[in-house]
Amino acid sequence: MIRFRPAQAGRIALLAAHCDDLAIGAGGSLLTLCAARPGIRVDALVLSGGGTERQDEEHAALTAFCPGADLRLTVLKLPDGRLPARWEEAKEAVEELRARTDPGLLFAPHPADAHQDHRTLAELVPTAFRDHQVLGYEIAKWDGDLGRPSVYQPLAPEVAEAKVSLLQRHYPSQRHRPWYDREAFLGLARVRGIECHARYAEAFHVDKLTLDLSGG
């Protein structure tokens, strides 16, 4: 198994259409990364949920998922499920994020996600972050859009358990959903772990990867 360490991950950016997307898709990776790099700068943008209880949930959750980080979170008020019709506003928000950060790593939805909001945001990412390493996270849903990811972050069992506990603790507004439970989260992590010879893992889609084989 080849292991790749991103070269300039002293600053990362997080993009999501909805509150809880980041925690579900990349929560374990965020716990792992922030524990390894105390004080890392994390710029996060969520396009919907602003001004509601979901904004409070997101702030508390990302604070917990990014322990010790310099977290800067913005939650906007674009309508859930209507992002394609609000393309211009979404584009402006992504451009504003890019103007204030130059991350070594970016977590965002991936273009094959079946949810229209996720997919629209994924399509906007390369228009603003043109020379950045993007990890497209996955979220299990009724659409059945889980594909064949190409990048894996193994998760220590205690990290996988912590991720599930934090998801249950910080997003009470989502607990009624039939897919929002321990079995779903750990089950997907177990499958992705099998695929990369680990107990648990999170998986990501990568469209482009630039190598530096010079050894410099």
N, C-alpha and C positions, 0 to 999 in steps of 0.2 A: 504494500500500500504506500503510494507516494504521498508525502506530507509537504504542503506548501505553506510558507509563512509570508503573509503580505508584508511588503517592505515598509510602508509608511502609514502604519495604523496608529499614529499618535493622536489622530482626530478622526472620528467617524460621524456619519450622518444617517438618519433614520427617516424613512418616508412611508406613510400609510394613508389609506383612504379613510379608515375608521379606527376609533379607539378599540384597542385589544388586538388589532392585526399584528402589530410588532411583537407583542408578548407571545402570541400564539405561534407566529412564524419563526421568530428568532430569539425568544426569551432565554433559552438555554445558552445560546451563543453569546448573548449579551452578558449573562452572568459570568461565563467563562472569560470573556475578553476583559471585562471591567475588573475582575478579580486579579487578572494577570498584569493589568496596566492601571494602577491606582492614579486617579486624577485625570484620566483621559477625557478629552473634550467630546461631548456627545450633543450634536444638534439634531433635534427631532421635529418633524412637521407632520401633523395629522390634519387631514382636510375637513373632517366633519366631527360633530359632537360638541363644538364650542358653545359655551353658555348653558350647558346642561350638566346633569349629574355624571355623564360620561366623561366630561373634561376632568372633573375631580378624580374619578376613577383612574383615568389615564396618567395624571400627574403622580398620584400615589404609587401606581403600578410601575411606571418607568423609573421612578426614584428607587424602588426596591430592586428592579431588574438591572439597574446600572449603579451598583453600590460604589460609593467613593468617587463617582465620575462628576465632572463639571457638566451637568445636564442643563440644556437650554431647550425647552419644549414650547412649541406653538401649536394650539388647537384652533382650527378655523370653524366656520359655521356653514360650509357648503352642505346642501341637502343630501342625505343618505340615499343612494340609489339613482341619483340624477347627475352624476359627475360628467357623463358625456355631453350633456346639455350645458354644462358650466365650464367647458373646456378652457375658455379664455382666462377665467378666474383661477382655475387650477394651474394653468401654465404660468401665470404671474406669480403665484405662490411658490412654485418650484424654482422659478428664476430668482426670487428674493432669497430663498434658502441658499442657492448657489452663490449669490453675491456676498453672503456673510460667512461662507465656509468653503474650505478646499480639503475635503476629507480624503484620507488614505483608503477608506473603505466605506461603501454605501450599501445599506440594507433597504430593499424596496420590493414591491410586488413584481411578479414576472409576467411577460406579455401573453403567455398562454393561459393565464388565470381566467376562469369562466365568468367571474363576477365583473359586471360592466365597470364598476368604480375602480376595482383593482387593475383591470386591464388598461383603462384609460390612463391611470397614473403611471403604470409601467411604460406606456408608450411615450409619455412626456419626459421620463427620466433621461434618456440619451440626448434629448434636445437641449438640456441644460448641463448635465454632467457628461461631457463628451470624452474626457480622458481619465475617467475614474473607474476603479474596479467595483462593479455592482454585483451584489449577491441577491438574487431574486428568491424570496422566501415563499413557502407554500402553506396553504391553509385548507384543511380538509373541509368539504362541504357537500351538500346534497347533489351538486352538479356532477360529481365524479370526475373532477379534472386533474387528479393527481397523475403526474407524468413520470418521466425518467430523469431525475435531476443528475447533475454531473459533479457537484461539489458537496462534501459532507464535513460537518463538524461533530466529531464524537463527543458525547456528553458523559461525564462521570455519573454513576447511578445517583449519587446524592444531588447532583445538579439537575438531573431529570426530575427527581422527586421535588426539589425546591421549585422548579418551574411550575409543576402542576399545583403545588400548594399556593404559590403566589397568584396563579390564574384564578383559583377558587376564592382566594381571600380578597383580591382587589377589584374584581368585576362582578359584584352581586347582581347587577342588572342583566347579566347574561346567563345566570345559572338555570333559568327555566328552559333554555334552548336544548333540544334533544341531543345535539352533537357536542354540547359544552360539558364534558365530564372527564373524569380521570382516565377512564378506559380509552377514550378516543385519543387523548393527548399522549399517553404513555404507549398506546398501541402503535401509533404512527412512528413515534420515536424508536420503538423496538424494531419495527420493520426497517427503518432507515439505518439502524445500528447493524442489523444483519448484513445490509448491503455494503458496509464499510468495515466489517470485522470488529465491531464494537458492541457493547451491550445496548447503548442508546445513541442516537444521533439526531441532529437536524440536517436537512438537506436543502440545497439551493440550486437554482438554475443560473448558469453563466453563459451569456451569449458571446462574450469576447474576453480573452485573457492575453495580456502582453507579457512575454518572458524577458528576463535579462540574464543571459547565459555567460556574461563576460566575467563574472566572479568579482566585479568591483563593488 
